[in-house]
Amino acid sequence: MALGATRRAALFLVVSDTARLVAAGVLVALPVVWGLGRLVESQLFGVAAMDTVTLAAAAALVGCAALVAAAAPARRATAVSPVEALRHE
């Protein structure tokens, strides 16, 4: 922001970085869940190992929680004056 970025651009940068990390985590986790399907199926009652609704709901819940967790500090960081931030460091 000290170099001319708007508050909206800074907020978008932080949230988009978080979204990319969450997407990468989900892409890594889904094949692992598929590979450990029998273990998952033996631990859960009434849910198949590759139940797409459950997997999609879990991925969506993790994604939403991560975005909410990233949005709060990003909004707080955009509220700080760039001059004050530069003076502090």
C-alpha positions in Angstrom: 0.0 0.0 0.0 3.0 2.3 0.6 3.8 1.9 -3.1 0.4 2.8 -4.4 -1.8 -0.3 -4.0 -5.4 0.3 -3.0 -6.9 -1.3 0.1 -9.0 -3.5 -2.1 -6.0 -4.7 -4.1 -4.1 -5.5 -0.9 -7.1 -7.4 0.5 -7.5 -9.3 -2.7 -3.9 -10.2 -2.8 -4.0 -11.8 0.7 -7.3 -13.6 0.2 -6.2 -14.9 -3.3 -3.0 -16.2 -1.9 -4.9 -18.0 0.8 -7.4 -19.4 -1.8 -4.4 -20.8 -3.8 -2.9 -22.5 -0.8 -6.3 -24.0 0.1 -6.8 -25.3 -3.4 -3.3 -26.8 -3.4 -4.0 -28.5 -0.1 -7.3 -29.9 -1.3 -5.7 -31.2 -4.5 -3.1 -32.9 -2.5 -5.5 -34.3 0.1 -8.1 -35.8 -2.2 -5.7 -38.4 -3.8 -4.5 -39.2 -0.2 -8.1 -39.8 0.9 -8.7 -41.9 -2.2 -5.6 -44.0 -1.5 -6.6 -44.5 2.2 -10.2 -45.3 1.3 -10.4 -48.6 3.1 -9.1 -47.1 6.3 -11.6 -44.2 6.1 -14.4 -46.7 5.3 -13.6 -48.8 8.4 -13.6 -45.7 10.7 -16.8 -44.1 9.5 -20.3 -45.5 10.1 -22.7 -45.3 7.2 -20.4 -43.4 4.9 -18.7 -44.9 1.9 -15.0 -44.2 1.5 -15.5 -42.2 -1.7 -18.8 -40.5 -0.8 -18.6 -37.4 -3.0 -21.1 -35.3 -1.0 -19.1 -35.8 2.2 -15.8 -35.1 0.5 -17.1 -32.0 -1.2 -18.7 -30.7 2.0 -15.4 -31.2 3.9 -13.4 -29.5 1.2 -15.9 -26.6 1.1 -15.9 -26.3 4.9 -12.1 -26.2 5.1 -12.0 -23.6 2.2 -14.6 -21.3 3.8 -12.9 -21.5 7.2 -9.5 -20.7 5.7 -10.9 -17.7 3.7 -12.6 -16.3 6.8 -9.5 -16.8 8.8 -7.4 -14.9 6.2 -9.9 -12.1 5.6 -9.9 -10.9 9.2 -6.2 -10.1 9.5 -6.1 -8.8 5.9 -8.8 -6.3 6.7 -7.0 -5.3 9.8 -3.8 -4.9 7.9 -5.4 -2.7 5.3 -6.7 -0.4 8.0 -3.2 0.6 9.0 -1.8 3.8 7.5 1.2 3.0 5.2 3.1 5.9 6.7 2.7 4.5 10.2 3.7 1.0 9.1 6.8 2.4 7.5 7.7 4.5 10.5 7.3 1.5 12.8 9.8 -0.6 10.9 
